[in-house]
């Protein structure tokens, strides 16, 4: 099973960040002890190791910046899809008013249920079964919505009215798969492994310099490891819309649900 989908994204990102910090601390401790063993190393070697650590740390900062920007870009796409979906629901509800009863009421009732399912889809965090149930309900409502559109194809319905309803329904159905794809569009696990490897090397080189220079304090290495771990945790949180604490939110869908016309008694 691939690492990206089979294992990595089934583990709590906080545990992954904790494991990464442990690896970084271990790398710092190993580098520090190796540096202590070479306390008599010439100044040229010390300068080389210190410079290599600084260069590696600069490369790490660049990679972390790119990774964070990529995660935020995916987060923005997920938010834009929800806004587009809300607009599509509102548009189809308005165009349903062009149809005669009972098709108008049936279509708007299906849209209310569909909006509820889409809100549930966004709120089913860390619940695969709830996510699957909301997806299946949405797909079933697609059939129901399209059935109303098919029955609207009557001689009494104007071609312009029917065309506008069909285009709105098509857009609504197409956004379903786009939203699912946006949820699954995550950074590859190999990227986080590479970030961890570069961070471990940078900390190990710097710790070697500290050890070789007979600096007793390990506090800078600890703080650096915690800082890198915090940035990695932030990237993973933004990268996991269904599990992280930084949510995309479904406020646009909740607003459009409130604006949908209610059935007349």
N, C-alpha and C positions, 0 to 999 in steps of 0.2 A: 504494500500500500504506500502511495507517495507520502513523503514526509509532510508536505504542505497541508494537505487536506486530511490525511489519515491520522496523524498523531499531533502535530504541532498545534493546530487550531482547536484541538479538543482539550488541551491543557489550560488551566487557569493562567492568564498572563501574569498575574502577580507571583505565582510560583516560578514561572519562567524567569521573571526579573530577579527574584531572590536567588535562583540558581546561577544566574549570570553574575550577580554581585559576589557570590561565593567563589566562582571561577576567577574573577578579577582579583579578589583578595588572595587567593591561592597563588596566582601569578605574581602578585606583588611580593608575597612572602618568599617565594622561590627566588625571584630576582634579588631580593635583599640579601638572602643568605649566600647566593652565589657572589654577590658583590663583596660581602664581608670576607669571603674566602680569597678574594683578590685585592685585599687592602693595600698590598704592595705594588699594585699595577702602576705603570708609568702614567704620567699626566696625559699623554697622547691617547692612550686607550680610554681613560676616563672621559676625555673630551669627546671622543668618537661615540662612546656609549650614550653619553648625555645628549649629544646632538641627534643621534639616531632616535632616542626616546622622544625628544621634542618634535622631530619631523613626523614620527609615527603618530604622536598626539595631534599634530596639525591635520594629518590625513584623516584621523578619526573624527575630528570636528567637522571636516568637510563632508564625510560620509553620513554623519548623523544629521547634518543640515539637509542633505539631499533626501535621506530617508523620511525625515519629518515632513518635508514639503510634499513628497509623494503620498504620504498617508493623509495629509490635509487635503490634497487635491481629490483623492478618492472620497473623503468625507464630504467635500463640497458637491461632488457628483451625486452622492446618495441624497443629499438634501435637495438638490435641484430636481431630481426625479420625483420626490414626494410632492414638491410644489407643482410640477407639471401634471402629476396624477390628480392633484386636487383641482387644478384648473380644468382638466378633462372631465372630471365628474360634474363640476359645476356647469360646464358648457353643455354636456349631454342632458342634464336636468332642465336647463333652460330650453333646449330644443325639443325636449319631450312635450313642452307646452304647446307645440305646433300640432301635435297629434290629437286625435279624437279619443274620447273615453270609450272603452276602458283601458286602451293601450297607454294613454298618458299616465294613469294611476299605477298601472302595472310596472311601467318602466321606472317611474320615480320610486316606487316601493323597492324594486330590485336595486336601485342605486343606493338607497339608504342602507340596505343590508350589505351591499358591496363596500360601502364606506366603513361600516363597522368591521368588516373582515380585514380591510386594509389597515385600520387602526390597530387591530389585534396583531396583524403581521409585524407591525413596527414595535409592538410592546411585548412580543414573545421572546424576551431576552433570556438566554441560557436555557430555553425550553424547546428542544427540537420537536417534540410532539405537538406543542401548541403552534409552532411555526409551520409544521407540515399540515395541520388541520386548517389553519388560516389560508394556506396556499391552495389546498384542495377546495375549500369553500369558495374562494375567489374564482377558481377555474369553473366550478359548477355555476356560479352566477354569471360568468361570461356566456354560457350556453343559454341561460334564462334571458339575459339582456338581448342577445342576438335573436332569440325566438320572437321577442316583441318587435324588433326591427323588421324581421321577415314578415310578420303579420301586418305590419304597417304598409306593406307594398300592395296597396289597393287602388282601384281606379279613382276613388274619391280623394286620394292623397296626391298633392301636387308633386311634380318631379323635383322641384327645388327643395321642398320640405324633406322629402325622402332622402335626397342626396346629402343634405346637411346632417340629418340624423345618422345616416350610415357612416359618414366620415368621422363624426364625433365618437360613435361606438367603436370604429376601427382604431382610432387613436387611444381610446381607453384600454382596449384589449392589448394593443401593442406595448403599452407602458408596463403591463404586468411582467412580462419577461425581462424588460429593461431594468425594472426595480430588483428582480431576483438576481440578475447578473451584477448589479451594482453592489448588492450585499456580499456576493461571493468574490468580488474583485478586491483581493487583499494582497499585501506585499508577500513575496515568497519567503519561506522559512530560511532559505539559503542566505538571504540578505542579512537576517539577524545573526546567523552563524558567522558570517564574514565580519560583521560589526563587532561581535564578541571576540573573534580572533585578533582583529586589529587593536581593540582596546586592551586585551591581555598582553599583547606584545609591547604596546606603549607603556603600560604600567610596569611590566617586567624590566624594561630598559631603564626607566626612571628609578625604580627601586634598586637596581644594580648600582646606579650612580650614587644613591644614598648610602648603600651598604659599603661601597668602596671608599667613600669619603668619611666613613665612621660616624655618620649621623645616626643617633640612636632612635629618633622619633619615627614611628610608622604612621603617625596621624595624617600626614599629607596623602599617603597612598590610600588610606581608608576613606578619606574625604573624596578623593578622585574616583575611587571605585563606586562610592555611593552616588556621586554626581552622574557618572556615566550610566549607572543602573537606573536612576530616576528618569534620565532622558529616554532610555530604552523602554521603560515602563510607559512613558507618555506616548511614544510612537506606537507601541502595541495596543494601548488603550484606544487611540484614535483609529487604529487599523481594524478594530473588532467592533463593528456597529451593533452586533447582537449580544456582546458580552461585556464590553468596556463600560466604564462609568461616564465617559463622554458620549452622550447619546445624540443621534441625529434628530430625534423628536418627530412627532406626528401632529404638531400644532396646526399646520395648514389643513390636514384632513379633518381635524376636530372642528375647525372653523367652517369648512364647507359642509360638514354634517349639520351644523346648527342652521346653515342657510338653506338647506333643502326644504322644499315645501312639504308641509305635513298633510296627510290625507284628510279630506273633509269628512265629518261625521255623517 
